[in-house]
């Protein structure tokens, strides 16, 4: 078992920059379908941080299946999801999965930069400092 893992897209990659002690499997701009086809879908760690689905667009019907498949493969004491500021459909999906699995959410709405999605270096650092605390 590893101590911590960070999985997903650019939001996860931003946090991984500040958490060199964690195993990171991230890629900027990746969709959940591409991630599911080419990246880690099974993880055994004490703590896992996930950010995925925001790049799928509202028309991707596989997003829910991909996120659930990833979550089923994650075995951890604590799982955190980065809740993206938008789109609302993705936010609702992540909230539903995290609630069913008793996972924790890290809210980003209100902390984004000019693009309304990505965070500042300080925000990524702060997430990195707190995401694995009990």
BELVEN-V990791 format. One record per pair of residues at least 24 apart in sequence whose ideal C-beta (glycine too) atoms are under 8 Angstrom apart, sorted by the first residue. I is the first residue (numbers start at 1). J is the second residue. Records with the same first field share a line. If there is no record, write none. Layout:
# BELVEN-V990791
I=J / J
This chain:
# BELVEN-V990791
1=44 / 45 / 46
2=43 / 44 / 45 / 46
3=45 / 46 / 47 / 132
4=45 / 46 / 47 / 48 / 49 / 132
5=40 / 43 / 45 / 47 / 48 / 49 / 76
6=48 / 49
7=35 / 39 / 40 / 43 / 48 / 49 / 50 / 51 / 52 / 70 / 74
8=35 / 49 / 50 / 51 / 52 / 82
9=35 / 51 / 52 / 54 / 55
10=51 / 118
11=51 / 54 / 82 / 84 / 108 / 117 / 118 / 119
12=49 / 50 / 51 / 52 / 82
14=118 / 119 / 121 / 124
15=49 / 51 / 82 / 124 / 127 / 128 / 131
16=128
17=121 / 124 / 128
18=124 / 125 / 127 / 128 / 129
19=128
22=49
29=55
30=55
31=55 / 56 / 60
32=56 / 60 / 62 / 63 / 66 / 67 / 70
33=60 / 62 / 63 / 66
35=66 / 70
36=62 / 66 / 69 / 70
41=69 / 70 / 73
42=73 / 74
43=73 / 74 / 75 / 76
44=75 / 76
45=74 / 75 / 76
46=76 / 77 / 78 / 132
47=76 / 77 / 78 / 79 / 80 / 131 / 132
48=74 / 76 / 78 / 79 / 80
49=79 / 80 / 81 / 82 / 106 / 127 / 131 / 132
50=74 / 79 / 80 / 81 / 82
51=81 / 82 / 84
53=84 / 90 / 93 / 94
54=84 / 86 / 87 / 90 / 117
56=90
58=87 / 89 / 90
63=90 / 93
64=93 / 97
67=93 / 94 / 97
68=97
71=97 / 101 / 103
78=103 / 104 / 132 / 134
79=103 / 104
80=104 / 105 / 106 / 131 / 132
81=105 / 106
82=106 / 108 / 127
83=107 / 108 / 109
84=108 / 117
85=109 / 110 / 111 / 112 / 116 / 117
86=116 / 117
106=131
